[in-house]
Amino acid sequence: MEQDCFLYELHENIMPNNEIGAVCFFDSYSYEQEPAQVIGVFEVFKRLKADGLII
């Protein structure tokens, strides 16, 4: 899997459309509680924490 991530200030509502059924925002703890996870998301959280971009 390849994943590009971008960090920016959000000033508008994001609405799902086409093949996207829902949009969800979560922190690492709440993501761990999801019934299914993608290992790449944990790597993104780890790198964001290491770079001081999230707590």
N, C-alpha and C positions, 0 to 999 in steps of 0.2 A: 504494500500500500504506500502511496505517496501522498503527502499532505502538505499544503502550503497554509501558513497561518499569518494573519496580519493583525496588528494591534492599532486601534484608532478610537477616538472619541465618537460615540454614537449619539446623534442628535435627532434621529427619526425612528419610527417604529418599523420593525422588520416583519413583513407578512409572508408566510409561505405561499408558494404557487407552483404550478406545473408538477414536477415529480416530488417536490418537497411537501410532506404532509404536515409538519409542525416545526417550529423553532423553539429551542429551549436554551436558557442560560443556566449554568451551574458552576459550582466550585468543585474542588477535588473531592471533598467529603461527600457532597450530595451525588457526585458522579459514581463514587464507589458503591452507593446504595442502589443504583440502577440495576434492573434484572439482567442486563447484558451490557458489557463494556468492550471497548476497542483498545488494545494495548497501546496504540499510538497516541491516544488521548492522554494516558498516564505519562508518556514521554514528554508531551507538550507541557503538561503541568510541571514536570520536573525541571525542564529547561527554563520555563518562565520564572519559577522560584529561584533557580540558580542565577538568573540574570537580574533578580530583584524587581521584576515587573509585577509579581503578585506575592502575597504573603503565604 
